[in-house]
């Protein structure tokens, strides 16, 4: 069972704050199933940008959400242009902005070993 987007985003933000970081929800989308985009502000004028991994990447669908890095160390205009394009196709997306000077964020990435999804019995709420 997949958790709702509002639950996923709330848990992500709360976890980042618990770890001493800062995160903010800049745009709320559909509570049940909106796509989640994450912008990591490196605090030096550059940003990393993550979006949902395309489902076509998998032979069988993962149980949890997986992300892919769309841009690394880009400027704000670049990822905002991508969001404008996304809004034309699907305006119900979420945007979470995170501050991380080193650019590190713990997200399940499609190219990680976790791409096949969690093992049976594993915590499906992994972020």
N, C-alpha and C positions, 0 to 999 in steps of 0.2 A: 504494500500500500504506500502510495506517495503522499507526503504531507502537502498541505496547501501552501501556496506561495507566501501568503502573509505570515504563516507560522515559520516557514523557512527563513524569510528575511528577518523577522523579529529575533529568531534564535541566532542568526549570524551576527546581527548588530550587538546583541547582548553578549555573545562570546567574545567579540572583538573588544568591547568595553571591559569585560572581565579580565582580559589579557593585558589591560593597560593601554589599549589603542583607542582610536576615535573613528567612528563610523556614523553616517547619517543617511537617512532615506531621502533622496532628492526628488523621487517621483514614485508615487504609488500607482500600481496597475491593478489588474484583475486579481482579486483576493484568492480565488480558487486555483487559477492556472496561468497567471501572467508570466511572461519570460522575465528572467532576472539578468541584469547587466551590472557589472561591478567596475567602478573606476577607482584606481589606486593612485592617489596624489603622492608623488615622491617628494613634494615640498621643495623642488628645485626648478619648477616650471615644466616638468615632464610628467607624463601619466602612463600607467599601464591600464589596459582595458580588456575586460573579460566578458564573454557572452556565453549563452547556452551552446553546448556542443551539438552540432547537427545530428539528428537521429539517424541519418543515413550512414554515419560513421560506424554503426554497430550492426552485427549480424543478428543479435537479440538485444532488446532494449534493457538498459540498466535499471535497477530498482530505485536508485537515487538520482539526484541532479548531478550532471557533469558539465564542466565548463571548458572552454578553450580560450587561450589568450589571442585576442584579436589584434591588439596593438601593444607594442612595448616601447617605453620611453618616447611617447609621441606628444604632440602639443594638444591643447584643449580643443582647438578648432577641429582637429581631425576626428576625435571621438565624438564631438558634438554633431558633426556632419553625419556620422554613422547613425547616431540616435535619431536625427531628423529623418533619415531614410527608413529606419526601423518604424518610426511613428506613422509613416505613410502606409506601411504594410500592416502593422499591428500596433495600435496606440495603447494597448493594455499592458505595456511592459513596466517593470520596476527598475529604478536606478539606485544603487547603493554606492555612496562615495566613502572611501576609506583613506585615512592618512597613514602612510608608511614610508618613511624616509628611505629605507632600503628596498622598497617595492615588494616585500614579502607579505604574502597573504596565504592562509591555509585554505585552499579550495580543492575539491576533487576535480582534477583535470582529466580530460579524455585520453591524453597521451600517457598518463601515469599507469602503474600496474593496476590501479583500481578501476580502469576503464571498463572492465567486464562487469562492474557492479560489486556490491559487497558479497562476501561469502555467505552461504546460508547461516542464518542466526546472527549475522553481524548487525551492528547498529545502523539502521537505515537513515538515521538523523545525522550521520557524519557530515561535516562541513569541510 
